[in-house]
């Protein structure tokens, strides 16, 4: 007798952007229920709802109270969870919606970027024993201050993985508008192909440097709790991409090319080269919850001054400039040069741990195309470079061809 499974099914905004798509998603859930499997559904807000809500917020207050902003932004998932529960009931699947506070999903008080501290699954289990399929509003929880909190863009992925971990689910399906994870963005690279399997480490690196198919925190959580992830299409009956600890992967040096257009560069010119200055700069940014990615420092020939360049998220650029200006006189920096006309391109692959020459191939390929590299950062299985945004599409295609990923 075939084992009955417990499956988490998460549907993103593109999978729920209209009523027909919601009904299609509901049918995918029913298909598993008919097989005798138990399903817990996690939903994002419909389509571009969160963006629309954010634009309304910006019209009132560009840097408004984060607690009130979370109250507003979380309303999108409230609507989609109710609509999905209705759609399931209409096709004879017993269902009910759950908001984050009703479960509850407990978070810290970092509104807008809250971390999940615990999930109480007693009520969920009780409802599931009655044959009910829960539909959970992703992206949201409740803080110790009894305020609605949101867990950052893409947070519904993290909600889904947290539920999979707490319920010991057999797998967690992330449904989206693509067929899986590709070797490069198929909108930019015609010969990009779907990858059948990835390790957690590969997916984590790809998500961290720009692949928008999964949110990095969700992959990290899946890795730490050994939750098997599947990235699947909501619209096509294809296998998708499996993400797990499996070592039975095809032998490859580079698995994919990933890019990000959401980075900005800040260069600080003429900083006195003395102990504690860098700590003061990055400490002040950390105090404002600004994450710094790539860093490079150049010391002048006389050893008295240095130039410091680093990258941050483009959304943090205004806040970072304000932060640097507040300590500008204290650190005695001569000039501050912000630049948001940059892009980050990365090659990722587990084979890079054991194969030499991969970086050389990357730099040679970009050099032949006269594409200048501003910054470089590396890990065991990733090399990232910062380039001018105007060269991005050309760089992706040449690297995809260089590593024979088509």
C-alpha positions in Angstrom: 0.0 0.0 0.0 1.4 3.4 -1.0 2.4 5.7 1.9 0.1 8.7 2.4 2.1 11.9 2.4 1.9 15.2 4.2 2.6 17.9 1.6 3.0 21.7 2.0 1.9 23.5 -1.1 2.9 27.2 -1.4 1.5 29.3 -4.2 3.1 32.6 -5.1 1.4 35.8 -6.3 1.9 35.0 -10.0 0.0 31.7 -9.4 -2.9 33.6 -7.8 -3.2 36.7 -9.9 -6.8 36.1 -11.0 -9.8 33.9 -10.2 -9.0 31.3 -12.9 -5.5 30.9 -11.5 -6.8 30.5 -8.0 -9.2 27.8 -9.2 -6.4 26.1 -11.0 -4.2 26.1 -7.9 -7.2 24.7 -5.9 -7.4 21.8 -8.4 -3.7 21.0 -7.8 -4.4 20.8 -4.1 -7.5 18.6 -4.7 -5.4 16.2 -6.8 -3.3 15.4 -3.8 -6.2 15.1 -1.4 -7.9 12.7 -3.8 -4.8 10.5 -3.6 -5.3 10.4 0.2 -2.5 12.8 1.0 -2.8 15.5 3.6 -2.1 19.0 2.3 -1.3 22.3 4.0 -1.6 25.3 1.7 0.4 28.5 2.1 -0.4 31.5 -0.1 1.1 34.8 -1.0 -0.9 37.9 -1.9 -2.6 38.0 -5.2 -0.5 39.2 -8.1 1.0 42.6 -7.5 -1.1 43.4 -4.4 1.8 43.9 -2.1 3.4 46.4 -4.5 0.2 48.3 -4.8 -0.2 48.5 -1.0 3.4 49.7 -0.8 2.8 52.4 -3.3 -0.2 53.6 -1.2 2.0 53.7 1.9 4.6 55.7 0.0 2.1 58.3 -0.9 1.3 58.9 2.8 4.7 58.3 4.4 7.9 57.2 2.6 9.5 56.2 5.8 6.5 55.4 7.9 6.0 53.5 11.1 7.0 49.9 10.4 4.3 48.4 12.7 1.6 50.1 10.7 3.2 49.3 7.4 3.2 45.6 8.4 -0.5 45.8 9.3 -1.2 47.2 5.8 1.1 44.9 3.8 -0.1 41.7 5.5 -3.7 42.3 4.3 -2.9 40.9 0.9 -2.4 37.4 2.2 -5.5 37.6 4.3 -7.6 38.1 1.1 -5.8 35.3 -0.8 -6.1 32.8 2.0 -9.8 33.4 2.2 -10.3 33.2 -1.6 -8.3 29.9 -1.8 -10.3 28.4 1.1 -13.5 29.3 -0.8 -12.2 27.8 -4.1 -11.3 24.6 -2.3 -14.8 24.3 -0.7 -16.4 24.9 -4.1 -14.7 21.7 -5.4 -15.6 19.7 -2.3 -12.3 20.0 -0.4 -13.0 20.8 3.3 -10.9 23.8 4.1 -10.5 26.9 6.3 -8.2 29.9 6.2 -5.6 30.8 8.9 -3.9 34.1 9.5 -0.5 34.2 11.1 -1.8 35.2 14.5 -4.5 32.5 14.5 -2.0 29.6 14.4 0.0 31.4 15.9 3.3 32.0 14.1 5.4 33.8 16.7 8.1 36.3 15.5 10.5 38.8 16.9 9.9 42.5 16.8 12.0 43.3 13.7 8.9 44.6 11.7 9.3 44.2 8.0 12.1 41.6 8.4 10.7 39.6 11.3 12.2 36.2 12.1 10.0 33.2 13.0 10.7 32.2 16.6 8.1 29.4 16.9 5.0 27.9 15.3 2.3 26.4 17.5 0.8 23.6 15.5 -1.8 22.2 18.0 -4.8 23.9 16.3 -3.6 22.9 12.8 -3.2 19.3 13.8 -6.7 19.3 15.4 -8.3 20.7 12.3 -6.4 18.3 10.0 -7.6 15.4 12.0 -11.1 16.5 11.0 -10.1 16.2 7.4 -9.7 19.9 6.9 -7.1 21.4 4.5 -5.7 24.5 6.2 -4.9 27.5 4.0 -2.3 29.7 5.7 -1.6 33.3 5.0 2.1 33.4 4.3 4.5 36.3 5.0 2.9 37.2 8.4 3.1 36.4 12.0 2.5 38.0 15.4 5.1 39.5 17.6 5.5 39.5 21.4 4.0 43.0 21.3 0.7 41.4 19.9 1.3 43.3 16.6 1.0 41.8 13.2 4.6 41.3 11.8 5.8 40.5 8.3 8.8 38.4 7.5 10.2 40.2 4.4 9.6 40.0 0.7 9.3 36.4 -0.4 8.4 35.6 3.2 5.6 33.2 2.2 8.4 30.7 1.1 9.8 30.9 4.6 6.3 30.4 6.1 5.9 27.3 4.0 9.3 25.8 5.0 8.6 26.6 8.7 5.3 24.7 8.4 7.0 21.8 6.7 9.6 21.6 9.4 7.2 21.8 12.3 4.7 19.3 10.8 7.5 17.0 9.6 6.1 17.1 6.1 7.3 14.7 3.4 8.0 17.6 1.0 7.4 21.3 0.4 6.2 22.2 -3.1 6.9 25.9 -4.1 4.5 26.6 -7.0 5.4 29.5 -9.3 5.1 30.7 -12.9 8.2 28.9 -14.0 8.8 25.2 -14.5 11.7 25.0 -12.1 15.1 26.5 -11.6 17.0 27.2 -14.9 20.6 27.5 -15.8 20.0 31.2 -16.4 17.0 33.5 -16.8 15.2 32.0 -19.9 13.8 35.5 -20.7 17.4 36.6 -21.3 19.1 33.4 -22.4 17.3 31.4 -25.2 19.2 28.2 -24.5 18.7 28.1 -20.8 17.5 24.8 -19.5 15.7 23.5 -16.5 17.9 21.9 -13.8 16.5 18.7 -12.4 18.3 18.7 -9.0 20.3 21.1 -6.9 21.8 20.9 -3.4 20.7 23.2 -0.7 24.1 25.0 -0.9 23.7 25.6 -4.6 20.2 26.9 -4.3 21.1 29.0 -1.3 23.9 30.7 -3.2 21.7 31.2 -6.2 18.9 32.7 -4.1 21.3 34.9 -2.2 22.8 36.5 -5.4 19.6 37.2 -7.3 17.6 34.1 -8.3 14.1 35.1 -7.4 12.5 31.7 -7.6 13.1 31.1 -3.8 13.8 33.4 -0.9 17.2 32.8 0.7 16.0 32.4 4.3 13.6 29.7 3.2 16.4 27.7 1.6 18.6 28.1 4.7 15.7 27.0 6.9 15.0 24.0 4.6 18.7 23.0 4.8 18.8 23.3 8.6 15.7 21.1 9.0 16.3 18.8 6.0 13.0 19.8 4.3 12.9 18.5 0.7 11.9 21.4 -1.6 10.4 21.1 -5.1 10.1 24.2 -7.3 7.1 23.5 -9.6 5.0 25.2 -12.2 1.4 26.1 -11.3 0.5 25.9 -15.0 2.4 23.0 -16.6 2.5 19.4 -15.6 6.3 19.1 -15.5 8.6 17.6 -12.9 10.2 20.7 -11.6 13.5 21.1 -9.7 14.2 19.1 -6.5 16.4 20.7 -3.8 17.8 18.5 -1.2 21.0 17.1 0.4 21.2 14.5 -2.4 24.8 13.9 -3.7 23.5 11.9 -6.7 23.8 14.9 -8.9 25.1 15.2 -12.5 28.7 16.1 -12.6 29.0 19.7 -13.4 31.4 22.5 -12.5 28.9 25.4 -12.9 25.1 24.8 -12.4 23.8 28.2 -13.2 24.3 31.9 -14.0 22.4 34.3 -11.7 22.1 38.1 -11.8 20.8 40.9 -9.6 19.9 44.4 -10.7 18.9 45.4 -7.2 22.4 46.4 -6.0 24.0 49.8 -5.5 27.6 50.7 -5.0 29.0 53.3 -2.5 32.6 54.5 -2.7 34.2 56.5 0.1 37.3 58.3 -1.1 40.2 59.5 1.0 39.5 57.9 4.4 42.4 58.1 6.9 43.9 54.6 7.1 43.8 53.9 10.8 42.4 51.2 13.0 38.6 51.4 13.9 37.5 53.5 10.9 36.0 50.5 8.9 34.3 49.3 12.1 32.7 52.7 12.6 31.4 52.7 9.0 30.0 49.2 8.9 28.8 49.4 12.5 26.7 52.5 11.7 25.2 50.7 8.7 24.5 47.6 10.8 22.7 49.8 13.4 20.3 50.8 10.6 19.8 47.1 9.6 21.6 47.6 6.2 23.3 44.5 4.9 26.6 45.0 3.1 27.6 42.5 0.4 30.8 43.0 -1.5 33.7 45.1 -0.1 37.0 46.2 -1.5 39.6 48.6 0.0 42.6 50.2 -1.7 45.4 51.8 0.3 47.2 54.9 -1.1 50.9 54.5 -1.9 52.0 56.5 1.1 49.8 54.4 3.4 48.0 57.4 4.9 44.6 57.1 3.1 42.3 54.4 1.7 39.4 54.2 -0.7 36.6 51.9 0.4 33.9 50.5 -1.9 31.0 48.3 -0.9 27.6 47.2 -2.3 24.2 47.3 -0.6 20.6 46.6 -1.7 19.3 49.4 -3.9 16.3 49.8 -1.6 18.8 50.7 1.2 20.7 53.4 -0.8 18.8 56.4 0.6 19.2 55.2 4.2 22.9 54.3 3.7 23.7 57.7 2.2 22.0 59.4 5.2 23.9 57.1 7.5 27.3 57.8 5.9 26.6 61.6 5.9 25.9 61.5 9.6 29.4 60.1 10.3 31.2 61.8 7.4 32.9 64.5 9.5 33.8 62.0 12.3 35.6 59.6 9.9 37.0 62.5 7.8 36.1 61.0 4.4 36.9 63.3 1.5 34.1 62.3 -0.9 31.1 59.9 -1.0 30.2 58.5 -4.5 26.9 56.5 -4.7 26.2 54.5 -7.9 23.1 52.5 -8.7 23.9 51.9 -12.3 25.5 48.5 -11.5 24.6 44.8 -11.6 25.9 41.7 -10.0 26.4 38.5 -12.0 27.3 35.2 -10.3 28.3 31.7 -11.4 27.3 28.9 -9.0 28.1 25.2 -8.9 29.0 22.6 -6.4 31.8 21.4 -8.8 33.7 24.6 -8.1 35.0 23.1 -4.8 37.2 20.6 -6.6 37.9 22.1 -10.0 40.5 24.8 -10.7 40.4 27.3 -13.5 36.7 28.2 -13.3 37.4 31.8 -12.2 40.0 32.2 -14.9 37.4 31.2 -17.6 35.0 33.7 -16.2 37.4 36.6 -16.3 38.7 35.7 -19.7 35.2 35.5 -21.2 34.2 38.9 -19.8 37.6 40.4 -20.8 37.1 39.3 -24.4 33.8 41.2 -24.4 35.5 44.3 -23.0 33.3 44.1 -19.9 35.0 45.7 -16.9 34.8 44.2 -13.4 34.4 46.6 -10.5 34.3 44.2 -7.6 34.7 40.4 -7.0 33.5 38.2 -4.2 33.8 34.4 -3.8 32.7 31.4 -1.8 33.4 27.7 -2.2 30.8 27.3 -4.8 30.2 30.9 -6.1 32.0 33.7 -7.9 30.2 37.1 -8.1 31.4 40.2 -10.0 30.0 43.7 -10.1 29.7 45.2 -13.6 28.0 48.1 -15.3 24.2 47.4 -15.7 24.3 48.1 -19.4 26.6 45.1 -20.0 24.5 42.6 -18.0 22.6 40.8 -20.7 25.7 40.3 -22.8 27.6 39.0 -19.8 25.0 36.5 -18.9 24.9 35.1 -22.4 28.6 34.8 -22.9 29.1 33.1 -19.5 26.2 30.7 -20.2 28.0 29.7 -23.4 31.5 29.6 -21.7 30.3 26.9 -19.3 28.3 25.0 -21.9 25.0 25.2 -19.9 22.7 25.3 -23.0 
